[in-house]
């Protein structure tokens, strides 16, 4: 067995079983992303419209339209491809390398090349590459928090061949097995690989994810429905115009052109374009906060999140222990509040021997915390500065959960013995009486209810070089208790408070004990009066659970499948659920939630694969930034949608009205394209760039039933559009009535429409401020649009070559007084509407 597999055997098994990789979807290449984008109905309609223009010979119009479509598609493809590349990098960084024995020699190989039957050499600091059974174990402690959710490392040992594991020891509770993805925090050993890839415990959870379908976001569904309705309306009205024009004017070719022009004016291409651009630019903005957006549509859902389910270990806490309390000789010493020179001697002695009972170069988080505290209070020098060395040690066992070290110091004739471990075990070593033991255990429980991991510490002396077979043979003296805490991240209380102000419930779902979870919840600022445990959940049916989750904020001792059940319970209450986590046990819940948020530094491949957002720096506060951005995007998207509907009404109206009244057409395809070159950048840049409202995180989440484009928004947009249509129509028909030429009237009406369009952009930037107050709010994109439009419009009106393309005639300067007056009236109308709607909304 010590020789391991041969190279040929390993190659044969690799060929048979495949690589040691977690289940994952196929890689999304640029071609796959392109096909996904091209399947969007709106892009298909735009490409079809551009193709028709090519067939009709309107090459310039077709190129302008198709060019804009391909630019938008390029932005989307680039963003999606960039996201996939970052995720690939994360996977590569997290992929472990394994130390194996093959043909009697140790060798480092990529973790994906480990096969069944390999001998894994286990060393401190290594991440285990596959599941296996222990062949040797030396003081082996393994952090299995990614799989079990427990932050405390577990002791592992070799199974006695004569014994059989009980039912409770099978699976992840077995002390004889190791699991892929776990971290070795202390000791070492040798294990034979029993499962790789999808057959591992991690892989089984990964395969379970395949049965869960990722839901489309509410906004995606709403936009798709809106686009479909506008598309149907455009087709129906365009067909009607084609038939009406051809029937009444006996000119079917121009009737077809008129129908296509109206279709362009009604075609809601901006809806899909702005959704794509808003999400892509939103992903770029949120990436500055070290949050990777894996699926851009989920950003808008963040702004409507009503419940945020978080794991404790590594999410609310740092997954890094620190010494918080020392209890010795009836007194407690809060380490954070004691100056180094003021620590009492009993506490110093306790800390000294806790350090002596730890490894000299620790990897375990608890032992690192003890060493850090010893260094702070000047105890480290007593260990290494006087020739101290460990000469014998007794590891943790299932019978005695305490670690014992025997030290030799040059200045002390006797051997110094130090032990630390579970208070119950150390009490046994000290042979304390019933009353003393009861008092110590009571104090232990008090510290545990404060969220601490509690260790008992004792000391002894030993003469001679004959070591007892068990530490029970030493005469230990009780020294006290060390309380260690997995500290809450510094930014968490403020982030939780901000979520509370924003009307978002933060719910802790953890595999840890109830007392610890309750203490952490208190420290984080979560309601913690009631804690519900996993066994209690098992006794509830789905209806009872749905009622329960309305009031409970802390769930403890929860198994992975129960986390998924809790997420489904929140969803059944029509909550928009966000779920954070870093472990494999979180992955099913991450995928089932509307918004899955995984941790980039500690998270597993399975968790990232299931999530929509990845926190690259595992910073809980980044979630709040993402929620704030989601709300900003949603509000700005609503402003853009209002503007789109409002501006399309006068465009469509001025295409249809001349036909109904028997006058020459006011707008041609080139005019529509010109207006689209204003509308699209305004939607995609001006509104997207609008700053976050200072009160955005003081408002409750929008109701899950509230639609982006509800009746109130539709009504406002229609009234704005009708006002601008009335002004433009007045300019056009009054010019006709006063005998101006068709080309002159067309130029005046088009000028009024363009100026009114610019006013509409500024007015819709803010629902509360006046237009003049809004102009003072920085938005560089707005000024670029206004300046660019002004220069281009002036060129079109004055340069003869452009006049011919736009079917304009030279216009006298005095004639522009009419469109100027009409534009001023639209401004008054827009501001009046804003005041009325604000008053009704209060």
N, C-alpha and C positions, 0 to 999 in steps of 0.2 A: 504493500500500500504506500510506502514512503517513496516509491519510485514515480508514482503518478502515471499518467497516460503517456504513450509514445506520440511522436509527432504525427505518424500515420493514423493512429487511432483518433486523435483529436481532429484531424482533417476529415476523416470519415464521418464522425459524429456531427461535425459542423455542416457537412453536406446533407446529412440526414435530418437534423433537427432545425437547421437554419441559425441565423445570427441571434445572439443574446440581446434582443432589442424589444422595447415595449410596443404594444399595439398602437398603431397610429394611422391616420388617414394618409392617402397618397399625397405626395408633394405637389403643391400648387405651382405649376410653372407659369411663365408669362403667357404661354398659349392658352392654358386653362383659364387664367384670369381674363384674357381677351374674350374668350367664348362666353364667360359669365356676363361680362359687360355688354357684349353684343346681343345677348338674348333679352336684354331689357326692352320692353315694348316701345318706349319712347325713342331710344336710339334707333331702333328698326324703322320707326315712322320717319325720323329725320333723314336717314339714309335714303329711304324710298322717295321722300320729297325732293331731295337733292338730285336723285337719278332722273326723276321726271323733268326737272329743269334742264338737265343735260340733254334729254331727248327733245325738248322743245327749243333747244338752241340758246337758252339763257345761261351761257357758260359762266359769266361773272357771278350771277346770283347763286348758281349751283356750287361754285367753288367757295364762295363766302360761307354758305350754309354748311357744306360738307367739311370745310376746313375747321370751322368752329366745333363741329361734332367730334372730329378726330383729335383736336386739341384736348377737349374735355375727357375723351376716352383715354388719351395718353396720360393725363394727370391721375386718373383713377388707377390705371394699370401700374404706373410708377409707384404710387403709394402702396398698393397691395403687394407688389413685388418686393418693395423695400421692407415691408413688415415681415414677409416670409423669410427674407434673408437674415433679419435680426433674430427671428425665432430659431432659424437653423444654427446661428452662432450660439444662442443660448443652449441649445441641445448639445452642441459639440463641447461647450465649456462644462456642462454638467455630466457628460458621459464619463464614468469612472474607468480607471485602468486597474488591472488586476495583477496580483503577484501569485503565480501558480507554480506547481512543481510538475515538470514533465521530463521524463527520462532521467529522473533523479536529480535534476538541476532546477534551481529557482529562476524564473524569468518573468519579466513584466510584459504583459500583452494587453491590447485594447479590450475593454470590458465586453464588447460585442462579440469577441472571439472565444469567450469562455464556453465550454461545453459540459454536458452532463458527465459526471465521473471525474472531472478535474479536481485536483487537490488545491484548494485556496489557502494561501498563507495569510493569516490575519495579523495585522499590525496596527498599533495605535495611529489614529488619524486617517485610516483608510476607509473608503466607502465600499461596502460589500457589493460585489458585482452580480451575485446570483444567490438563489436559495440553496441551503445545504444543511448537513447534519455534522455536528462537531465530532472530531476525532481526538483533538487535544484542546485544552483550555487552561490558560494561566492568568488568573485574576481578571477574567474577561468581562468587561462592561460594555454594553452596546446601546447606543441611542437609537431607538426605534420610533421616534416621535413622528417621522414622516409617514409611518404606517399605522401607528396606534394613536397618535395624538398626545401621548404622554411625554412630558419634557424630561422626566427623570430616567437616567440610564438604567438598564436592567442587567442583572448578573446572569451569565451563561456558564454552563458546566457540561461535562461529558456524561452521557447517559450510562448508567450501570447496565451492562448487557443482561443481567439477571432480572432487571425490573422492566415493567411495561408502563408506558406513559398512560396516565388517566385521560378521560375525555376532555378535561379542562386544559390539559397540557398540549393538546393537538392544536394546530393552527398557529396563530401569532402569539399565543400564550405559552408556547413550549419553551422551556429553559434549555433545551438541547439543540434547538434549531436556530439557524441564522437566516436573515431575509435580505433580499436584494434591496438596495437603496438605504440600508441602515448604516450608521457610522460607528466605528470602533473608538470608544473614548478612553479605554484603558485596557492594558494587558495585551494578550495575543493568543494565537492558537492555530489550529489546522482544521479545515473542514472539507468534506467531500460534497461536491455539487450534486444536488438532486433535481433541480429544476432551473430552466433558463427561459428568458423571453416571456412569452405569453403564459407559460405554465407556472411562473412565480406568483407569489401572493400579490405583488404589484401588478403583474400582467393580468391576473384574473379580474381585478377591478378595472383595468384598462379595457379588457374585452367587454365588460358589462356596459361600458359607455357607448358601444356601438348600437345598442338598442334604444338609445335616447336620441330623439330628433331635435335639432336646434330650431327654435321657433323664430319666425320673422318678427322683427320689432313692431310695436304698434304703429309707429310712424311709417314704416315701410308699407304696411298694409293700407294705411290711410292714403298715402301718396299714390300707391298703385291704383286704388279705387278712383281717386280724383283724376289721375291721368287717363284712365279708361273712359270715364264719363266725358271729359273734355274731348277725347279722341272721337267718341261716338257723335258728340254734338258737332264737332268740326266737319266730320264726314257728311253728316246729314245736311247741314246748312250749306256746305260747299256744293253738294249735289243739287240742292234746291237752286242755288245761284246759277250754276251751270245751265240747268234746264230753263230757268226764268230768263236769263240773258239770251240764250239761243232761241227761245220761243218768241220773245217780244222783239228782239232786234235782228233776228235771222242771221246771227253771226256766231256759229258754234265754236269756231277756233278761239275768238276773243272771249266767248263764254267760258271755255275751258280755262283760259288764263285768269279770268275773274274768279272762277271757283277755286283755283289753286292759290290765288292771292288771299282770298278769304280763309282758306285752310291754313295758310301760313300765319294769318293774324290770330286765328283761334287755337292753332296747334300749341299745346302746352309743353313745349320742349323744355322750358325753364324749370318746370317742377322737378324733373329727374336730374337735370344738370345741377341745379342749386343744392339738391339733396346730396348728390355725389360730391360736389365741391365743398359744401359745408362740412360733410363728414371727413373728407380728406384733409382739409385745412385744420379741422378740429383735432384730428389725429396728430397732425404736425405740432399744433400748439400744446397738446397734452404731453407729447413726447418731451417737451422742454421741462416738464415736471417729473421726468423719469418714469413715465407710464407708457408702455407699449400697447398700442391699440391693435388687436389682432383682427377684429371684425368692426370696421368703422361704423356700421349702422347702430351699434350698441351705445354709442356716445349719447345719442338723443335720449335713449331710455334711461341713462344715468340721471338726467335732469328730472325725470318723473318717478325715480325710485322712492318707494315708501318704506321699505324694510331693507336693512343692511345686516345680513347674517355673517358673523365673524367667528373665526376660530381663535382660541386663546393663545396657544403656543406659537410664538413667532409672528403673530399678527398684532394682538394687543400687547403681548409681552415681547421681550427681546430675545427669548430663548437663551438667556445668559444669566447664570446665577450670581448672586452677591450676598455676602453675609449681612444680615440686617439686625439680628438680636443675639446677644450672649447672655445666658442665664446661669449664674453661678452663686452658690452659697446663699440662696434665697433672694438674690437681687438680680434685676435685669438691666442690661446696658444696651441702649440703642446705638449701634455703631455709627450711624450717620450723624448723630448729635453729640458725639463724644470727641473731644480733642485728643490727639495722640498721647500727649503727656498726662492726660487726666484719667486714663483708663485704669480702673482698680486692679490690684494685683490678682484677685481670683479670676477676673475676666482675662487678664494677660496669660495666666497659667492655662486656662481653658483653651484659648486661641493657640497657644504654643503647642499643646499636645494634639489639638485637632490637626495642626500642620504636620506634626511628626507622624500622625496616622495616615497622611496622604502621600501620594507619590512625589518624589523630589522634582520631577519635570511633568507636571500634570497635564492631561488633556481633558479630563472630565470637567464639565462646567462648575460643579460644586467644589471640586478640589482647587480649581483655578481661583474661585472666589475666596476660598480659605487662605490660599497663598497671598492673594492681593490684600486681604485684611491684615494678615501677619506682617506683610511688608509695610503697610501703613502705620502699624503700631510698634514697629521696630523689633519684631520677633524673628524675622528671617535670619538675622546675623547669628542668633543663638544656635541655628541649625547647621550652618555651613562654615561659620567663622571659627569654630572650635574643633575642627576635625571630626565632625559628626558624619556617620555613615550607617545605612541600613544593613544589618547583618543577617536578619531573618524576617520572614513575613508570613502571616496567616491570611489567606484570602477570604473573601465573602463566600459563604455557603448557604444553601437553602435552609439548613438547620440553624445557622448562626449568622444573622445578617449584620456582621461587623467585620471591619478590616483592622488587622493588628500588625504593627511594625515593631521590630526590636532594633534599637539603636545602640551604637557604641560611640562614646565620646572620650577623647583623650584625657579630659580633665575629671572624669567621673569613673570611679573604680567599678561600679555596677553597670549592668546593661539597663537602658531605659526602654520601657515598653509603653507604647501608646496605642489606643484603640478608638475607633469611632464607628458609628453605624446606627441602626434602628434603636431608639431608646429602650425598647423592650429587651433587645439582645444585650445591650450594654448593662442594663439593670441585672440581667442574669449573670453576666461576667463579674459584677461587683457583689453579687449575693446580698442584695439589699433586702431589708425587712418589708413586710406588707405595707405598713404605713408610709415609709419613705417611697416605695415604688408607686403607691397610689398618688402621692403628691406630685411626683415627677411626671407621671402619665397625664395627670390633670393639667399640669403646666404645658406639657407637649400638645394637648388638645387645644389649649388656648392659643398657642402659637400657630397651630395648623389652621385654626379658624381665621387667622390673619393672612392666610395665603402662603404660609411658609412651609418649606421642607425642613424637618427637624431631625438633627443628629445628636445622639448622646456621645459623650467623650469621657474616657477614663484613663488612668495612668497606673503603672506598676513598676517595680524594680526586680531584677533577676540576677542571681549569682551563678557563676559556672557557665560552661559552654554546652551543656546538655539541654537541648530545647524540648519543652513539653510537646506532646503530640497534638495537643489542643490548647487554645488560649484560655480555656476554662480552668486550666491548672495554675494560672498566674493569680496573684492576690491583687486584684484591681481596686483602685480607690476612685469613687465617683467624683468627677470634676464639674459637670454641668451640661447644658444644652446649647447647641449652635443652631440658630434659626436662619435659613437661607431663603431668599426670595428670588423668583424669576421676575425681575422688575418690569413694570408696565412702561412702555415706550413713553418718553417725555412728552411727545406731541399728542398722545392719545386722548387725555382728558379734554384738551381744547377742541380736538377734532370731534369727539363725541358730543361736546356741548354745542358745537356748530351744527352738527347733524340734528340735534334736538331742536335748535332754533329754526332749522329748515323743515321741521315736521317729519323727520326721517327716524324711524325706530331702529336702534342698534340692538341686535340680539346676539348674545354670545352662545355658541354651540361648541362644546368641548368634550373631550374624552376624559378630562381630569375629574378629581373628586369634587363633591358638592361644596364642601367647606372652602377649598382652595378657589374654586370658580366664583363663589360668592364674594370672597375677599378681593379677588382681582376685579370683579365687576364693580365693587364699591370704590376701589382705587381709580378705576377708569371713568367713574361717573355714571355708571349704568344703574337703573333701578334693580335692586337685588333682594327685595324683601322675600321673594319666593324663588326657589330653585327647583326645577323639575329634572329628575334623573331618567336615564335610559330605561331601567326596569319599570318605572311608572308609565313611560310612554308605551311599553309593551302591553300594558293593561288597558289601554284606551283604543277605541275604534276611531275611524277617520273623522266621524262627526264630532266626537268629544275632543279630538286633537285640534280640529279646526276652531272650536270654541276656546280651547286653552291658549292657543298661540296669540290670541288677541291681547292678552294681559301679561304673559310671562316674557322676561327678557334674558333669563339665564337658564341654559340647559346643560346638565353635567352628566358624565359617564355615558355619553352618547356614542353608539356604534355607527360605522359608516352608513349602513342602510337606513338608520334612523335619521341621519342628517338629510338624506334625500327625501325621506318622508316628511320632515319638517318643512323643507322648501316647498314641497307639493301642497302642504297644508296652508302655507301663506299664499301660494298662488290660487288656491281654491277660494280664498277670501278676496280675490281680485287685487291683491297687492302686487306691485312691481318689485320683484325681489332681486337684490344684489347679494352675491355670496363671495366672501373672500376666503382664501385658504392656501396652504402651501404643500400639504401632504397628499399622498395618493388617496387617503381616506376621504378627502374633500372632493375628489374629481367628479363623481357622479352628481353631487349636489351642485358643483360649479357648472356643469353642462345643463342641468335641469333648470337652473335659475335663469331669469331674463338676462342678468348681467353676471358673468363669472369673472372673478378677479383673482389671479394667482400671483404668488410671490416669485420673482425672477431669480433671486439669489439662492433661496432654499427650496424652491418649488421643484417638483418632479416633472419629468417629461409628460407624464399622464395628466397632471394638473394643468400644465400649460396648454396641452392639446385640447382640454375641455373648456378652457376659459376664453373670454373675449378680450380681457385686459390683463396685462402682466405688469406688476410693479417691479421695475428694474432694481430699485434700491430697498424694496420691502418696507417702504415708509407708509404707515397708516394714514398720515396726513395727506398723502398723494391722492387718496380716495376722495377726500373732501375737495381737493382741487379739481378732480375729474367731475365730481357732481356739480360743482360751481360752473365748470365749463359746459357741462351738459345742459344746464338750465339756460346759460347764455346762448348756446347754439339754438335751443328750442325757441327762445323769445325772438332772436334775430331771424330765425327761419320763418316764424309767423309774420314778422314785419315784411320780409321779402315776398311771402306768398300774398299778403294783402296788396302789396305794390304790383305784383304780376297781374292779378285779376283786375285791379283798377286800371292799369295802363292798357290792357288788352281790349277792354270795352270800347274806348274811343277808336282804337285801331280797327277793330272789327266793324264798329258802327260806321266809320267813314268809308269802309269798303262796301257796306251794304246799302246805306242811305242814298248815295248817288244813283245806284241801280234802281231803287224803288221810285225815285223822283224823276227818273229819265234824264239825268244830267251826265256829263262826262265823268269817268271814274276819277276819284280824288287821289287814290293811292295805287301804285304799281308795285310789283315784286321788289324792285330796287329800294323803294321807300321802306318796305317791311324789313328788308335786310339791314338797312341803315338803323332803323329803330331797334332791331334785335342786337345790333352791335353796341347800343347804349344799355338796353334792358339787361342783357346777360351779364356784362361786367358789373352793373349796378347790383344785381342780385348776388353774384358770386364773390364780389370783392367789397363793395361799400357796406352792405348789410352784414356780411360775415365779419367785417373788421370793426363793427360797432362795439364799443367798450361795454364791459359788464356793469349792469345796474348795481349800485351799492347796496340795494335792498334785496338782491336776488336770493340770498341765503337767509332772509328773514321771512320769506313767504313759504307756506306749506306746499308740498308737491301738488302738481295739478292732478285732478281726479283722473283715475285710469279710464273713466268713461268720457272725459272731456276730449273733444277732437281738436286737432291743430287748426282746422278750418271750420269752426262752428258757425252757427247762424249769425252770431254777433259780428264775427270777423267778415263773413260773406256780405252782410248788410253794409258794413262800413266800406268795404272795397267797391261794392256796386254803386253806392252813393258817390264815392270819389270818382269812379269811372264815368258815371252819368254826368257829373258836373263838368269834367274835362271834355266829354263828347259834346255837350251842349255848347261850350265855348268854341270848339273847333268847327262844329257844324254852323254856328252863327257866322263865323268868319267866312267859311266857304260859300254858303248860300247867299249871304249879303253881298259878297263880291260878285257872284253870278248875277244877282238882281241889279247891281249897279253897272253892269256891262263890261266888267273886266274880262280879259281873255282867260281861256281854260288854264294855260300854263302859269299865268300870274296868280290866279285864285289858288291853284294847287300849291304854289310856293308859299303864299300867305298862310294857308291852312296848315301846311306841313310845319312852318315855323312855329305857329301856335301850339301844334301838337308836341313838338320837340321841347319847347320851353316849358309847357305844362308838365311834360314828362320829368324834366329836371326838378321842377318844384315838388312834384309828387315824391321823388326820391328823398329829398330833404325832409319833407313833412312826415314821411313814414319812418324816419330814423328814430323818432321818439314819440311815444304815445301820450306823453304828459307835457313836454315842453313845446313852446311855440317854435315856428320855423326859424326865427331870428336867434332865439336862444340855442337852438340845435346847431346852427351854423358856427357857433362859438366853441362847440365841443370838438376836440381834435378828431379828425378822420381824414387822413391824407388821401385815401382812395376817392373820397367824395370830390375833392378839389380837382383831382386828375380827370375824373369823369366830366365834371362841369367844364373845365378848361378845354379838354379835348373835344367835347361836343360843340362848344362854342366856336372853336377854331374851324372845325370841319364843316359846321353849318354855314359859317360865313364864306368859306371857300366854295361850297356848293351853290350858294346864292349869287356869288360874284364872278366866278371863273366860268367862262362860256362853255368849255369842254365838259365840265361837271354839270352845268345847267342842262346840256343836251342829254346826258345820261339820266338825269333825274326828271326830264320833261318839264323844266322850269323855263320861265321867261324873265328877263330883267324886270325888277320891281322898283318903283320910285320909293325913296326913303319915307315920304309922308304916308305911304300906304301901310307901313309897318305900325302905325299908331293903332290900327284896329286889332291885330293880334296881340300887341302889347297890353291894350286895355282888357282884352279877353283873358289873357294870362293872369293879369292882376285880379280879375274877378274869380278865377279858379283858386288863387291863393286865399282869398277871403272865404270862399266856400270850404276849402279844406280845413282852415283853422276853425271855422264855425262847427264843422262836423266833429273835430277833435274835442272841442269844449263840450258839446252835447254828449258824446259817447263817454267822456271822462266823468261827467256829472252822473250819468246813469249807472256807470260802473262802480261808483262809490257806495 
